[in-house]
Structure formats: C-alpha cells, structure tokens
Amino acid sequence: MKNLYIDFDGVILDTLPPVYKLAKQLNLDVKTQTKEIGMLFSKIDWEELIEDSVDLNDSVNALSKLSESGKFNITILTHVNSLKEAKAKINFLDGITSDLTIIPVPSGVSKTKMTQTVGAILVDDFSGNLKEWEESGGTGVKFTKEKENDCKFINITSLEDLISIF
C-alpha cells in the first residue's frame, strides 16, 4: 500500500474563494500580507465555512472509493491557522472512511516536516507544497478543477484518478 497524503482546502472542499473574497473586501493582499491573512483565517467560523463550501469534483465520494481500492494508506494533511479550523475539518471528515488519518499542519510549517515523504504521494492544489514534497523524495500530484496543460506535476481533476495512476 502506498502512503497517500491529501490536502483539504482546494482539493476536498472549495473553502478558499470565500476567504479570499473577504480578504479583498478588507483590502488584504493574500500574497504579501501573510500575517494578516493568517489572523483572518483564525477568526473565521470554520464550521459555517465548511458547511457552505462546495465539494470539489466529488472528492468526498472519491475518498471512500480510494479507501475501498485497498491501494492506499490515506491521510489528510492540511494547513490550519487555529485549533477551531482543525476541529472543524476533523468533524467534517469524521466517518467518511473508517481508516482516514488527519494531520493538521500549523500554518508556516512545511508539510514535509510532518511526515515521511520518501515514496509517498501528496495531492495538493498548491505547487509550492508539491515542489517541496518532491524535493524531499515524494511524488507530487496537482489537483485542479480543470486539467492544466502546462502542469509540472501529475495533474488530476478527480481524486478517483489516483486509482488508475498508481
């Protein structure tokens, strides 16, 4: 079985657009004002945000299918800015499959520092995380809503694609 790590925001649920919209309303630049954005993330009602977020390309169902395939040890590896955010994500994922592990990664800490990367797969929507992952001996898979032609990584639009790729 392969170790498979899956990001939450932008892969399982589309939580980021509402946060970025709020940041824009507050005149915050998500690329340069990282401290302020982190504070914004920590103040959000994550239970409500998750409840209002869209499941990306049937990712919740796909998690069950990945588990049923027997090919992967599945772990959700997600950046968090607060314990409230971590708790909301854990509550959402609870019960999707019986063998799901969840690792909340503090914002500002590389996902590569939280687990063994060698030979492991990371599915993420952020290329920076995938680059670090591959530099640490893992395989990076980029999740996108629609196929990217010029992607430097294996590119998928459905988590189910992992069953046939690996």
Chimera marker file (.cmm) of the C-alpha trace (Angstrom):
<marker_set name="trace">
<marker id="1" x="0.000" y="0.000" z="0.000" r="1" g="1" b="0" radius="0.5"/>
<marker id="2" x="1.211" y="3.487" z="-0.869" r="1" g="1" b="0" radius="0.5"/>
<marker id="3" x="1.122" y="6.338" z="1.618" r="1" g="1" b="0" radius="0.5"/>
<marker id="4" x="-1.239" y="8.945" z="0.173" r="1" g="1" b="0" radius="0.5"/>
<marker id="5" x="-1.498" y="12.437" z="1.660" r="1" g="1" b="0" radius="0.5"/>
<marker id="6" x="-4.338" y="14.668" z="0.509" r="1" g="1" b="0" radius="0.5"/>
<marker id="7" x="-4.729" y="18.394" z="1.104" r="1" g="1" b="0" radius="0.5"/>
<marker id="8" x="-8.132" y="19.659" z="2.300" r="1" g="1" b="0" radius="0.5"/>
<marker id="9" x="-8.626" y="23.243" z="1.080" r="1" g="1" b="0" radius="0.5"/>
<marker id="10" x="-8.803" y="23.357" z="-2.710" r="1" g="1" b="0" radius="0.5"/>
<marker id="11" x="-8.818" y="19.566" z="-3.075" r="1" g="1" b="0" radius="0.5"/>
<marker id="12" x="-11.661" y="18.202" z="-0.943" r="1" g="1" b="0" radius="0.5"/>
<marker id="13" x="-13.658" y="21.385" z="-0.367" r="1" g="1" b="0" radius="0.5"/>
<marker id="14" x="-13.507" y="24.733" z="-2.140" r="1" g="1" b="0" radius="0.5"/>
<marker id="15" x="-13.026" y="26.791" z="1.048" r="1" g="1" b="0" radius="0.5"/>
<marker id="16" x="-10.569" y="29.352" z="-0.303" r="1" g="1" b="0" radius="0.5"/>
<marker id="17" x="-12.684" y="31.570" z="-2.634" r="1" g="1" b="0" radius="0.5"/>
<marker id="18" x="-14.926" y="32.895" z="0.180" r="1" g="1" b="0" radius="0.5"/>
<marker id="19" x="-11.864" y="33.607" z="2.343" r="1" g="1" b="0" radius="0.5"/>
<marker id="20" x="-10.085" y="35.420" z="-0.499" r="1" g="1" b="0" radius="0.5"/>
<marker id="21" x="-13.258" y="37.394" z="-1.239" r="1" g="1" b="0" radius="0.5"/>
<marker id="22" x="-13.405" y="38.507" z="2.401" r="1" g="1" b="0" radius="0.5"/>
<marker id="23" x="-9.687" y="39.405" z="2.310" r="1" g="1" b="0" radius="0.5"/>
<marker id="24" x="-10.293" y="41.562" z="-0.767" r="1" g="1" b="0" radius="0.5"/>
<marker id="25" x="-13.178" y="43.340" z="0.970" r="1" g="1" b="0" radius="0.5"/>
<marker id="26" x="-10.795" y="44.088" z="3.859" r="1" g="1" b="0" radius="0.5"/>
<marker id="27" x="-8.104" y="45.310" z="1.404" r="1" g="1" b="0" radius="0.5"/>
<marker id="28" x="-5.735" y="42.488" z="2.345" r="1" g="1" b="0" radius="0.5"/>
<marker id="29" x="-3.295" y="41.105" z="-0.218" r="1" g="1" b="0" radius="0.5"/>
<marker id="30" x="-3.153" y="37.305" z="0.158" r="1" g="1" b="0" radius="0.5"/>
<marker id="31" x="0.346" y="37.139" z="-1.349" r="1" g="1" b="0" radius="0.5"/>
<marker id="32" x="2.101" y="39.843" z="0.686" r="1" g="1" b="0" radius="0.5"/>
<marker id="33" x="0.142" y="40.253" z="3.918" r="1" g="1" b="0" radius="0.5"/>
<marker id="34" x="0.599" y="36.713" z="5.205" r="1" g="1" b="0" radius="0.5"/>
<marker id="35" x="0.433" y="37.628" z="8.899" r="1" g="1" b="0" radius="0.5"/>
<marker id="36" x="-2.845" y="39.496" z="8.408" r="1" g="1" b="0" radius="0.5"/>
<marker id="37" x="-4.269" y="36.693" z="6.264" r="1" g="1" b="0" radius="0.5"/>
<marker id="38" x="-3.306" y="34.175" z="8.966" r="1" g="1" b="0" radius="0.5"/>
<marker id="39" x="-5.173" y="36.268" z="11.532" r="1" g="1" b="0" radius="0.5"/>
<marker id="40" x="-8.190" y="36.420" z="9.209" r="1" g="1" b="0" radius="0.5"/>
<marker id="41" x="-8.116" y="32.620" z="8.810" r="1" g="1" b="0" radius="0.5"/>
<marker id="42" x="-8.015" y="32.179" z="12.583" r="1" g="1" b="0" radius="0.5"/>
<marker id="43" x="-11.095" y="34.386" z="13.086" r="1" g="1" b="0" radius="0.5"/>
<marker id="44" x="-13.311" y="32.662" z="10.524" r="1" g="1" b="0" radius="0.5"/>
<marker id="45" x="-16.189" y="30.448" z="11.672" r="1" g="1" b="0" radius="0.5"/>
<marker id="46" x="-14.834" y="27.273" z="10.081" r="1" g="1" b="0" radius="0.5"/>
<marker id="47" x="-17.886" y="25.151" z="10.899" r="1" g="1" b="0" radius="0.5"/>
<marker id="48" x="-20.017" y="27.581" z="8.868" r="1" g="1" b="0" radius="0.5"/>
<marker id="49" x="-17.436" y="27.973" z="6.092" r="1" g="1" b="0" radius="0.5"/>
<marker id="50" x="-17.146" y="24.211" z="5.657" r="1" g="1" b="0" radius="0.5"/>
<marker id="51" x="-20.916" y="23.793" z="5.702" r="1" g="1" b="0" radius="0.5"/>
<marker id="52" x="-21.218" y="26.416" z="2.938" r="1" g="1" b="0" radius="0.5"/>
<marker id="53" x="-18.288" y="25.134" z="0.832" r="1" g="1" b="0" radius="0.5"/>
<marker id="54" x="-18.585" y="23.116" z="-2.349" r="1" g="1" b="0" radius="0.5"/>
<marker id="55" x="-17.290" y="19.551" z="-2.637" r="1" g="1" b="0" radius="0.5"/>
<marker id="56" x="-14.679" y="19.693" z="-5.414" r="1" g="1" b="0" radius="0.5"/>
<marker id="57" x="-15.302" y="17.267" z="-8.273" r="1" g="1" b="0" radius="0.5"/>
<marker id="58" x="-16.986" y="14.733" z="-5.951" r="1" g="1" b="0" radius="0.5"/>
<marker id="59" x="-13.893" y="14.473" z="-3.739" r="1" g="1" b="0" radius="0.5"/>
<marker id="60" x="-15.803" y="13.299" z="-0.662" r="1" g="1" b="0" radius="0.5"/>
<marker id="61" x="-17.180" y="10.266" z="-2.548" r="1" g="1" b="0" radius="0.5"/>
<marker id="62" x="-13.778" y="9.707" z="-4.118" r="1" g="1" b="0" radius="0.5"/>
<marker id="63" x="-12.182" y="9.406" z="-0.653" r="1" g="1" b="0" radius="0.5"/>
<marker id="64" x="-14.437" y="6.418" z="0.020" r="1" g="1" b="0" radius="0.5"/>
<marker id="65" x="-13.543" y="4.868" z="-3.332" r="1" g="1" b="0" radius="0.5"/>
<marker id="66" x="-9.821" y="5.374" z="-2.671" r="1" g="1" b="0" radius="0.5"/>
<marker id="67" x="-10.226" y="3.621" z="0.662" r="1" g="1" b="0" radius="0.5"/>
<marker id="68" x="-12.212" y="0.760" z="-0.889" r="1" g="1" b="0" radius="0.5"/>
<marker id="69" x="-9.490" y="0.252" z="-3.532" r="1" g="1" b="0" radius="0.5"/>
<marker id="70" x="-7.119" y="-1.026" z="-0.842" r="1" g="1" b="0" radius="0.5"/>
<marker id="71" x="-4.187" y="0.657" z="-2.615" r="1" g="1" b="0" radius="0.5"/>
<marker id="72" x="-3.525" y="3.494" z="-0.172" r="1" g="1" b="0" radius="0.5"/>
<marker id="73" x="-2.932" y="4.457" z="3.427" r="1" g="1" b="0" radius="0.5"/>
<marker id="74" x="-4.870" y="7.728" z="3.289" r="1" g="1" b="0" radius="0.5"/>
<marker id="75" x="-4.013" y="10.757" z="5.388" r="1" g="1" b="0" radius="0.5"/>
<marker id="76" x="-5.459" y="14.244" z="5.133" r="1" g="1" b="0" radius="0.5"/>
<marker id="77" x="-2.546" y="16.677" z="5.519" r="1" g="1" b="0" radius="0.5"/>
<marker id="78" x="-3.990" y="20.165" z="5.886" r="1" g="1" b="0" radius="0.5"/>
<marker id="79" x="-2.617" y="23.540" z="6.912" r="1" g="1" b="0" radius="0.5"/>
<marker id="80" x="-4.531" y="25.202" z="9.751" r="1" g="1" b="0" radius="0.5"/>
<marker id="81" x="-4.360" y="28.621" z="11.376" r="1" g="1" b="0" radius="0.5"/>
<marker id="82" x="-6.256" y="27.748" z="14.543" r="1" g="1" b="0" radius="0.5"/>
<marker id="83" x="-7.486" y="24.846" z="16.634" r="1" g="1" b="0" radius="0.5"/>
<marker id="84" x="-11.053" y="25.808" z="15.649" r="1" g="1" b="0" radius="0.5"/>
<marker id="85" x="-10.139" y="25.301" z="11.999" r="1" g="1" b="0" radius="0.5"/>
<marker id="86" x="-8.515" y="21.930" z="12.751" r="1" g="1" b="0" radius="0.5"/>
<marker id="87" x="-11.536" y="20.797" z="14.772" r="1" g="1" b="0" radius="0.5"/>
<marker id="88" x="-13.996" y="21.828" z="12.043" r="1" g="1" b="0" radius="0.5"/>
<marker id="89" x="-12.040" y="19.919" z="9.388" r="1" g="1" b="0" radius="0.5"/>
<marker id="90" x="-11.755" y="16.845" z="11.620" r="1" g="1" b="0" radius="0.5"/>
<marker id="91" x="-15.505" y="16.957" z="12.342" r="1" g="1" b="0" radius="0.5"/>
<marker id="92" x="-16.279" y="17.220" z="8.631" r="1" g="1" b="0" radius="0.5"/>
<marker id="93" x="-14.046" y="14.268" z="7.728" r="1" g="1" b="0" radius="0.5"/>
<marker id="94" x="-15.167" y="12.059" z="10.616" r="1" g="1" b="0" radius="0.5"/>
<marker id="95" x="-16.926" y="8.977" z="9.322" r="1" g="1" b="0" radius="0.5"/>
<marker id="96" x="-16.158" y="9.385" z="5.609" r="1" g="1" b="0" radius="0.5"/>
<marker id="97" x="-13.997" y="6.254" z="5.837" r="1" g="1" b="0" radius="0.5"/>
<marker id="98" x="-13.017" y="4.194" z="8.849" r="1" g="1" b="0" radius="0.5"/>
<marker id="99" x="-9.302" y="4.300" z="8.043" r="1" g="1" b="0" radius="0.5"/>
<marker id="100" x="-8.774" y="8.030" z="7.493" r="1" g="1" b="0" radius="0.5"/>
<marker id="101" x="-5.962" y="9.763" z="9.381" r="1" g="1" b="0" radius="0.5"/>
<marker id="102" x="-5.964" y="13.555" z="9.706" r="1" g="1" b="0" radius="0.5"/>
<marker id="103" x="-2.853" y="15.643" z="10.366" r="1" g="1" b="0" radius="0.5"/>
<marker id="104" x="-3.421" y="19.370" z="10.946" r="1" g="1" b="0" radius="0.5"/>
<marker id="105" x="-0.238" y="21.240" z="9.974" r="1" g="1" b="0" radius="0.5"/>
<marker id="106" x="0.339" y="24.607" z="11.654" r="1" g="1" b="0" radius="0.5"/>
<marker id="107" x="0.437" y="27.465" z="9.157" r="1" g="1" b="0" radius="0.5"/>
<marker id="108" x="4.017" y="28.319" z="8.246" r="1" g="1" b="0" radius="0.5"/>
<marker id="109" x="5.261" y="24.742" z="8.774" r="1" g="1" b="0" radius="0.5"/>
<marker id="110" x="6.113" y="22.692" z="5.694" r="1" g="1" b="0" radius="0.5"/>
<marker id="111" x="4.011" y="19.599" z="5.148" r="1" g="1" b="0" radius="0.5"/>
<marker id="112" x="7.295" y="17.759" z="4.565" r="1" g="1" b="0" radius="0.5"/>
<marker id="113" x="8.156" y="18.253" z="8.257" r="1" g="1" b="0" radius="0.5"/>
<marker id="114" x="5.039" y="16.452" z="9.480" r="1" g="1" b="0" radius="0.5"/>
<marker id="115" x="5.530" y="13.007" z="7.965" r="1" g="1" b="0" radius="0.5"/>
<marker id="116" x="7.811" y="10.767" z="5.910" r="1" g="1" b="0" radius="0.5"/>
<marker id="117" x="7.769" y="11.907" z="2.299" r="1" g="1" b="0" radius="0.5"/>
<marker id="118" x="10.051" y="9.355" z="0.608" r="1" g="1" b="0" radius="0.5"/>
<marker id="119" x="7.948" y="7.228" z="-1.709" r="1" g="1" b="0" radius="0.5"/>
<marker id="120" x="4.741" y="8.925" z="-0.537" r="1" g="1" b="0" radius="0.5"/>
<marker id="121" x="2.210" y="10.776" z="-2.685" r="1" g="1" b="0" radius="0.5"/>
<marker id="122" x="0.909" y="14.271" z="-1.918" r="1" g="1" b="0" radius="0.5"/>
<marker id="123" x="-2.191" y="15.581" z="-3.689" r="1" g="1" b="0" radius="0.5"/>
<marker id="124" x="-2.373" y="19.361" z="-3.349" r="1" g="1" b="0" radius="0.5"/>
<marker id="125" x="-3.642" y="22.336" z="-5.318" r="1" g="1" b="0" radius="0.5"/>
<marker id="126" x="-0.621" y="24.478" z="-4.380" r="1" g="1" b="0" radius="0.5"/>
<marker id="127" x="2.503" y="23.876" z="-6.490" r="1" g="1" b="0" radius="0.5"/>
<marker id="128" x="4.809" y="25.211" z="-3.772" r="1" g="1" b="0" radius="0.5"/>
<marker id="129" x="3.839" y="22.339" z="-1.466" r="1" g="1" b="0" radius="0.5"/>
<marker id="130" x="4.303" y="19.833" z="-4.294" r="1" g="1" b="0" radius="0.5"/>
<marker id="131" x="7.754" y="21.183" z="-5.154" r="1" g="1" b="0" radius="0.5"/>
<marker id="132" x="8.913" y="20.807" z="-1.532" r="1" g="1" b="0" radius="0.5"/>
<marker id="133" x="7.371" y="17.328" z="-1.388" r="1" g="1" b="0" radius="0.5"/>
<marker id="134" x="9.226" y="16.124" z="-4.492" r="1" g="1" b="0" radius="0.5"/>
<marker id="135" x="12.488" y="17.684" z="-3.273" r="1" g="1" b="0" radius="0.5"/>
<marker id="136" x="12.025" y="15.524" z="-0.163" r="1" g="1" b="0" radius="0.5"/>
<marker id="137" x="11.672" y="12.298" z="-2.167" r="1" g="1" b="0" radius="0.5"/>
<marker id="138" x="7.921" y="12.085" z="-2.657" r="1" g="1" b="0" radius="0.5"/>
<marker id="139" x="5.583" y="12.230" z="-5.630" r="1" g="1" b="0" radius="0.5"/>
<marker id="140" x="3.579" y="15.413" z="-6.140" r="1" g="1" b="0" radius="0.5"/>
<marker id="141" x="0.143" y="15.321" z="-7.748" r="1" g="1" b="0" radius="0.5"/>
<marker id="142" x="-1.579" y="18.600" z="-8.583" r="1" g="1" b="0" radius="0.5"/>
<marker id="143" x="-5.339" y="18.733" z="-8.108" r="1" g="1" b="0" radius="0.5"/>
<marker id="144" x="-7.153" y="21.242" z="-10.306" r="1" g="1" b="0" radius="0.5"/>
<marker id="145" x="-10.820" y="21.871" z="-11.093" r="1" g="1" b="0" radius="0.5"/>
<marker id="146" x="-9.972" y="21.588" z="-14.793" r="1" g="1" b="0" radius="0.5"/>
<marker id="147" x="-6.988" y="19.910" z="-16.476" r="1" g="1" b="0" radius="0.5"/>
<marker id="148" x="-3.850" y="22.087" z="-16.775" r="1" g="1" b="0" radius="0.5"/>
<marker id="149" x="-1.860" y="21.504" z="-19.959" r="1" g="1" b="0" radius="0.5"/>
<marker id="150" x="1.409" y="23.032" z="-18.763" r="1" g="1" b="0" radius="0.5"/>
<marker id="151" x="1.491" y="21.438" z="-15.291" r="1" g="1" b="0" radius="0.5"/>
<marker id="152" x="4.926" y="20.360" z="-13.985" r="1" g="1" b="0" radius="0.5"/>
<marker id="153" x="3.335" y="17.627" z="-11.860" r="1" g="1" b="0" radius="0.5"/>
<marker id="154" x="0.961" y="14.742" z="-12.462" r="1" g="1" b="0" radius="0.5"/>
<marker id="155" x="-2.318" y="16.624" z="-12.898" r="1" g="1" b="0" radius="0.5"/>
<marker id="156" x="-5.705" y="15.258" z="-11.831" r="1" g="1" b="0" radius="0.5"/>
<marker id="157" x="-9.198" y="16.698" z="-11.678" r="1" g="1" b="0" radius="0.5"/>
<marker id="158" x="-10.663" y="13.842" z="-9.609" r="1" g="1" b="0" radius="0.5"/>
<marker id="159" x="-9.199" y="12.001" z="-6.641" r="1" g="1" b="0" radius="0.5"/>
<marker id="160" x="-10.549" y="8.820" z="-8.229" r="1" g="1" b="0" radius="0.5"/>
<marker id="161" x="-7.916" y="9.196" z="-10.983" r="1" g="1" b="0" radius="0.5"/>
<marker id="162" x="-5.312" y="8.093" z="-8.410" r="1" g="1" b="0" radius="0.5"/>
<marker id="163" x="-6.665" y="4.527" z="-8.511" r="1" g="1" b="0" radius="0.5"/>
<marker id="164" x="-5.687" y="4.078" z="-12.161" r="1" g="1" b="0" radius="0.5"/>
<marker id="165" x="-2.470" y="6.137" z="-11.972" r="1" g="1" b="0" radius="0.5"/>
<marker id="166" x="-0.995" y="4.276" z="-9.008" r="1" g="1" b="0" radius="0.5"/>
<link id1="1" id2="2" r="1" g="1" b="0" radius="0.2"/>
<link id1="2" id2="3" r="1" g="1" b="0" radius="0.2"/>
<link id1="3" id2="4" r="1" g="1" b="0" radius="0.2"/>
<link id1="4" id2="5" r="1" g="1" b="0" radius="0.2"/>
<link id1="5" id2="6" r="1" g="1" b="0" radius="0.2"/>
<link id1="6" id2="7" r="1" g="1" b="0" radius="0.2"/>
<link id1="7" id2="8" r="1" g="1" b="0" radius="0.2"/>
<link id1="8" id2="9" r="1" g="1" b="0" radius="0.2"/>
<link id1="9" id2="10" r="1" g="1" b="0" radius="0.2"/>
<link id1="10" id2="11" r="1" g="1" b="0" radius="0.2"/>
<link id1="11" id2="12" r="1" g="1" b="0" radius="0.2"/>
<link id1="12" id2="13" r="1" g="1" b="0" radius="0.2"/>
<link id1="13" id2="14" r="1" g="1" b="0" radius="0.2"/>
<link id1="14" id2="15" r="1" g="1" b="0" radius="0.2"/>
<link id1="15" id2="16" r="1" g="1" b="0" radius="0.2"/>
<link id1="16" id2="17" r="1" g="1" b="0" radius="0.2"/>
<link id1="17" id2="18" r="1" g="1" b="0" radius="0.2"/>
<link id1="18" id2="19" r="1" g="1" b="0" radius="0.2"/>
<link id1="19" id2="20" r="1" g="1" b="0" radius="0.2"/>
<link id1="20" id2="21" r="1" g="1" b="0" radius="0.2"/>
<link id1="21" id2="22" r="1" g="1" b="0" radius="0.2"/>
<link id1="22" id2="23" r="1" g="1" b="0" radius="0.2"/>
<link id1="23" id2="24" r="1" g="1" b="0" radius="0.2"/>
<link id1="24" id2="25" r="1" g="1" b="0" radius="0.2"/>
<link id1="25" id2="26" r="1" g="1" b="0" radius="0.2"/>
<link id1="26" id2="27" r="1" g="1" b="0" radius="0.2"/>
<link id1="27" id2="28" r="1" g="1" b="0" radius="0.2"/>
<link id1="28" id2="29" r="1" g="1" b="0" radius="0.2"/>
<link id1="29" id2="30" r="1" g="1" b="0" radius="0.2"/>
<link id1="30" id2="31" r="1" g="1" b="0" radius="0.2"/>
<link id1="31" id2="32" r="1" g="1" b="0" radius="0.2"/>
<link id1="32" id2="33" r="1" g="1" b="0" radius="0.2"/>
<link id1="33" id2="34" r="1" g="1" b="0" radius="0.2"/>
<link id1="34" id2="35" r="1" g="1" b="0" radius="0.2"/>
<link id1="35" id2="36" r="1" g="1" b="0" radius="0.2"/>
<link id1="36" id2="37" r="1" g="1" b="0" radius="0.2"/>
<link id1="37" id2="38" r="1" g="1" b="0" radius="0.2"/>
<link id1="38" id2="39" r="1" g="1" b="0" radius="0.2"/>
<link id1="39" id2="40" r="1" g="1" b="0" radius="0.2"/>
<link id1="40" id2="41" r="1" g="1" b="0" radius="0.2"/>
<link id1="41" id2="42" r="1" g="1" b="0" radius="0.2"/>
<link id1="42" id2="43" r="1" g="1" b="0" radius="0.2"/>
<link id1="43" id2="44" r="1" g="1" b="0" radius="0.2"/>
<link id1="44" id2="45" r="1" g="1" b="0" radius="0.2"/>
<link id1="45" id2="46" r="1" g="1" b="0" radius="0.2"/>
<link id1="46" id2="47" r="1" g="1" b="0" radius="0.2"/>
<link id1="47" id2="48" r="1" g="1" b="0" radius="0.2"/>
<link id1="48" id2="49" r="1" g="1" b="0" radius="0.2"/>
<link id1="49" id2="50" r="1" g="1" b="0" radius="0.2"/>
<link id1="50" id2="51" r="1" g="1" b="0" radius="0.2"/>
<link id1="51" id2="52" r="1" g="1" b="0" radius="0.2"/>
<link id1="52" id2="53" r="1" g="1" b="0" radius="0.2"/>
<link id1="53" id2="54" r="1" g="1" b="0" radius="0.2"/>
<link id1="54" id2="55" r="1" g="1" b="0" radius="0.2"/>
<link id1="55" id2="56" r="1" g="1" b="0" radius="0.2"/>
<link id1="56" id2="57" r="1" g="1" b="0" radius="0.2"/>
<link id1="57" id2="58" r="1" g="1" b="0" radius="0.2"/>
<link id1="58" id2="59" r="1" g="1" b="0" radius="0.2"/>
<link id1="59" id2="60" r="1" g="1" b="0" radius="0.2"/>
<link id1="60" id2="61" r="1" g="1" b="0" radius="0.2"/>
<link id1="61" id2="62" r="1" g="1" b="0" radius="0.2"/>
<link id1="62" id2="63" r="1" g="1" b="0" radius="0.2"/>
<link id1="63" id2="64" r="1" g="1" b="0" radius="0.2"/>
<link id1="64" id2="65" r="1" g="1" b="0" radius="0.2"/>
<link id1="65" id2="66" r="1" g="1" b="0" radius="0.2"/>
<link id1="66" id2="67" r="1" g="1" b="0" radius="0.2"/>
<link id1="67" id2="68" r="1" g="1" b="0" radius="0.2"/>
<link id1="68" id2="69" r="1" g="1" b="0" radius="0.2"/>
<link id1="69" id2="70" r="1" g="1" b="0" radius="0.2"/>
<link id1="70" id2="71" r="1" g="1" b="0" radius="0.2"/>
<link id1="71" id2="72" r="1" g="1" b="0" radius="0.2"/>
<link id1="72" id2="73" r="1" g="1" b="0" radius="0.2"/>
<link id1="73" id2="74" r="1" g="1" b="0" radius="0.2"/>
<link id1="74" id2="75" r="1" g="1" b="0" radius="0.2"/>
<link id1="75" id2="76" r="1" g="1" b="0" radius="0.2"/>
<link id1="76" id2="77" r="1" g="1" b="0" radius="0.2"/>
<link id1="77" id2="78" r="1" g="1" b="0" radius="0.2"/>
<link id1="78" id2="79" r="1" g="1" b="0" radius="0.2"/>
<link id1="79" id2="80" r="1" g="1" b="0" radius="0.2"/>
<link id1="80" id2="81" r="1" g="1" b="0" radius="0.2"/>
<link id1="81" id2="82" r="1" g="1" b="0" radius="0.2"/>
<link id1="82" id2="83" r="1" g="1" b="0" radius="0.2"/>
<link id1="83" id2="84" r="1" g="1" b="0" radius="0.2"/>
<link id1="84" id2="85" r="1" g="1" b="0" radius="0.2"/>
<link id1="85" id2="86" r="1" g="1" b="0" radius="0.2"/>
<link id1="86" id2="87" r="1" g="1" b="0" radius="0.2"/>
<link id1="87" id2="88" r="1" g="1" b="0" radius="0.2"/>
<link id1="88" id2="89" r="1" g="1" b="0" radius="0.2"/>
<link id1="89" id2="90" r="1" g="1" b="0" radius="0.2"/>
<link id1="90" id2="91" r="1" g="1" b="0" radius="0.2"/>
<link id1="91" id2="92" r="1" g="1" b="0" radius="0.2"/>
<link id1="92" id2="93" r="1" g="1" b="0" radius="0.2"/>
<link id1="93" id2="94" r="1" g="1" b="0" radius="0.2"/>
<link id1="94" id2="95" r="1" g="1" b="0" radius="0.2"/>
<link id1="95" id2="96" r="1" g="1" b="0" radius="0.2"/>
<link id1="96" id2="97" r="1" g="1" b="0" radius="0.2"/>
<link id1="97" id2="98" r="1" g="1" b="0" radius="0.2"/>
<link id1="98" id2="99" r="1" g="1" b="0" radius="0.2"/>
<link id1="99" id2="100" r="1" g="1" b="0" radius="0.2"/>
<link id1="100" id2="101" r="1" g="1" b="0" radius="0.2"/>
<link id1="101" id2="102" r="1" g="1" b="0" radius="0.2"/>
<link id1="102" id2="103" r="1" g="1" b="0" radius="0.2"/>
<link id1="103" id2="104" r="1" g="1" b="0" radius="0.2"/>
<link id1="104" id2="105" r="1" g="1" b="0" radius="0.2"/>
<link id1="105" id2="106" r="1" g="1" b="0" radius="0.2"/>
<link id1="106" id2="107" r="1" g="1" b="0" radius="0.2"/>
<link id1="107" id2="108" r="1" g="1" b="0" radius="0.2"/>
<link id1="108" id2="109" r="1" g="1" b="0" radius="0.2"/>
<link id1="109" id2="110" r="1" g="1" b="0" radius="0.2"/>
<link id1="110" id2="111" r="1" g="1" b="0" radius="0.2"/>
<link id1="111" id2="112" r="1" g="1" b="0" radius="0.2"/>
<link id1="112" id2="113" r="1" g="1" b="0" radius="0.2"/>
<link id1="113" id2="114" r="1" g="1" b="0" radius="0.2"/>
<link id1="114" id2="115" r="1" g="1" b="0" radius="0.2"/>
<link id1="115" id2="116" r="1" g="1" b="0" radius="0.2"/>
<link id1="116" id2="117" r="1" g="1" b="0" radius="0.2"/>
<link id1="117" id2="118" r="1" g="1" b="0" radius="0.2"/>
<link id1="118" id2="119" r="1" g="1" b="0" radius="0.2"/>
<link id1="119" id2="120" r="1" g="1" b="0" radius="0.2"/>
<link id1="120" id2="121" r="1" g="1" b="0" radius="0.2"/>
<link id1="121" id2="122" r="1" g="1" b="0" radius="0.2"/>
<link id1="122" id2="123" r="1" g="1" b="0" radius="0.2"/>
<link id1="123" id2="124" r="1" g="1" b="0" radius="0.2"/>
<link id1="124" id2="125" r="1" g="1" b="0" radius="0.2"/>
<link id1="125" id2="126" r="1" g="1" b="0" radius="0.2"/>
<link id1="126" id2="127" r="1" g="1" b="0" radius="0.2"/>
<link id1="127" id2="128" r="1" g="1" b="0" radius="0.2"/>
<link id1="128" id2="129" r="1" g="1" b="0" radius="0.2"/>
<link id1="129" id2="130" r="1" g="1" b="0" radius="0.2"/>
<link id1="130" id2="131" r="1" g="1" b="0" radius="0.2"/>
<link id1="131" id2="132" r="1" g="1" b="0" radius="0.2"/>
<link id1="132" id2="133" r="1" g="1" b="0" radius="0.2"/>
<link id1="133" id2="134" r="1" g="1" b="0" radius="0.2"/>
<link id1="134" id2="135" r="1" g="1" b="0" radius="0.2"/>
<link id1="135" id2="136" r="1" g="1" b="0" radius="0.2"/>
<link id1="136" id2="137" r="1" g="1" b="0" radius="0.2"/>
<link id1="137" id2="138" r="1" g="1" b="0" radius="0.2"/>
<link id1="138" id2="139" r="1" g="1" b="0" radius="0.2"/>
<link id1="139" id2="140" r="1" g="1" b="0" radius="0.2"/>
<link id1="140" id2="141" r="1" g="1" b="0" radius="0.2"/>
<link id1="141" id2="142" r="1" g="1" b="0" radius="0.2"/>
<link id1="142" id2="143" r="1" g="1" b="0" radius="0.2"/>
<link id1="143" id2="144" r="1" g="1" b="0" radius="0.2"/>
<link id1="144" id2="145" r="1" g="1" b="0" radius="0.2"/>
<link id1="145" id2="146" r="1" g="1" b="0" radius="0.2"/>
<link id1="146" id2="147" r="1" g="1" b="0" radius="0.2"/>
<link id1="147" id2="148" r="1" g="1" b="0" radius="0.2"/>
<link id1="148" id2="149" r="1" g="1" b="0" radius="0.2"/>
<link id1="149" id2="150" r="1" g="1" b="0" radius="0.2"/>
<link id1="150" id2="151" r="1" g="1" b="0" radius="0.2"/>
<link id1="151" id2="152" r="1" g="1" b="0" radius="0.2"/>
<link id1="152" id2="153" r="1" g="1" b="0" radius="0.2"/>
<link id1="153" id2="154" r="1" g="1" b="0" radius="0.2"/>
<link id1="154" id2="155" r="1" g="1" b="0" radius="0.2"/>
<link id1="155" id2="156" r="1" g="1" b="0" radius="0.2"/>
<link id1="156" id2="157" r="1" g="1" b="0" radius="0.2"/>
<link id1="157" id2="158" r="1" g="1" b="0" radius="0.2"/>
<link id1="158" id2="159" r="1" g="1" b="0" radius="0.2"/>
<link id1="159" id2="160" r="1" g="1" b="0" radius="0.2"/>
<link id1="160" id2="161" r="1" g="1" b="0" radius="0.2"/>
<link id1="161" id2="162" r="1" g="1" b="0" radius="0.2"/>
<link id1="162" id2="163" r="1" g="1" b="0" radius="0.2"/>
<link id1="163" id2="164" r="1" g="1" b="0" radius="0.2"/>
<link id1="164" id2="165" r="1" g="1" b="0" radius="0.2"/>
<link id1="165" id2="166" r="1" g="1" b="0" radius="0.2"/>
</marker_set>
